[in-house]
Amino acid sequence: MPPGGEPVKIGHHSENRHSRALDRAHTTARAARDADTLAAETTRRAAAAARSTEHRYNPAVIHRRLERQSAELRSIDRQLTTYEQTHHNDTDNPARTRHIEQLRLNKAELESDIEYWTAVRAEQDAQDGPKLYSRTDLRPGYYICCHNSWYRVRRRLSRVS
């Protein structure tokens, strides 16, 4: 047999059947290649989603998120207080009314998010999950890992003003 199989014999009674068999083989091989590509892409996306979820639930990330959301909530409270003190009878300005309503919606959403992430963080602490260390937890003689290097704590840091 020649490399690649038997060639199509032009004019032979088996030419049409042989051509159809080759077309089916090419179609099947193409479908298998496409399915393999799709499976590899799906696997890659699943791994990316797992990494993203793992990052979202990292205690340090949750801590920073809670700090940022709390700051946003305080900012919205200040804006609402300012509007209530200065424009409490100003109902004829539709833009200001829409802005105040949007601030109230944002505040409700932030409060819900803060409640959820606080509960997640409390659950992590209750399950003896990863601990979020602060300056108060470190004492001289302890070792800490920072950027993949281990360092020994030499002295207790005072609070930076």
C-alpha positions, -999 to 999 in steps of 0.1 A, spaced: 0 0 0 13 35 -8 16 60 21 -17 75 30 -37 45 18 -52 34 -15 -57 62 -40 -91 69 -56 -92 51 -89 -106 75 -114 -132 59 -136 -134 28 -115 -168 16 -103 -156 22 -67 -147 59 -73 -179 74 -58 -180 51 -27 -142 57 -21 -147 95 -24 -176 95 1 -156 74 25 -127 99 23 -151 128 29 -166 111 59 -132 104 73 -122 141 68 -155 153 84 -150 130 114 -114 141 119 -124 178 116 -152 172 142 -128 154 165 -103 183 162 -130 209 169 -143 189 199 -107 186 213 -102 224 209 -136 231 226 -127 208 255 -93 225 259 -109 259 259 -136 248 284 -109 234 307 -90 266 305 -121 287 313 -130 264 343 -95 268 357 -97 306 353 -130 307 370 -117 286 399 -87 309 403 -110 339 402 -132 325 429 -103 315 450 -90 351 448 -124 366 456 -126 346 488 -90 353 499 -92 368 534 -69 398 525 -90 406 495 -122 404 515 -106 427 541 -96 453 515 -131 450 498 -148 456 532 -126 486 539 -133 501 504 -170 495 506 -172 510 541 -154 541 529 -179 543 500 -208 539 524 -195 567 546 -191 589 515 -227 583 504 -239 590 540 -221 623 539 -236 632 506 -271 623 517 -267 643 549 -255 673 530 -285 671 506 -309 667 535 -294 697 554 -292 721 524 -319 710 500 -346 694 521 -374 714 505 -360 714 470 -383 689 453 -387 708 420 -352 698 407 -357 663 390 -320 658 385 -312 662 422 -341 640 431 -329 613 408 -294 616 422 -306 613 458 -326 582 448 -296 567 431 -275 574 462 -301 556 484 -300 526 460 -262 525 461 -263 527 499 -287 498 501 -266 477 478 -234 485 497 -250 476 530 -261 443 516 -226 436 502 -209 446 534 -233 423 554 -225 394 530 -187 397 530 -187 403 568 -206 370 572 -181 352 548 -151 365 567 -167 355 601 -173 320 587 -137 318 576 -126 328 611 -150 303 627 -137 274 605 -101 281 615 -95 290 578 -67 313 567 -59 339 593 -55 376 584 -26 388 605 -20 423 616 7 441 635 -8 432 668 -4 395 660 34 396 654 60 395 681 98 395 681 111 361 671 82 352 649 88 344 612 67 359 584 66 351 547 66 381 525 70 378 487 81 342 490 109 349 514 109 342 551 119 370 576 123 370 613 105 397 633 131 417 652 111 442 670 75 451 676 64 480 653 47 509 668 15 523 653 22 546 624 4 579 626 
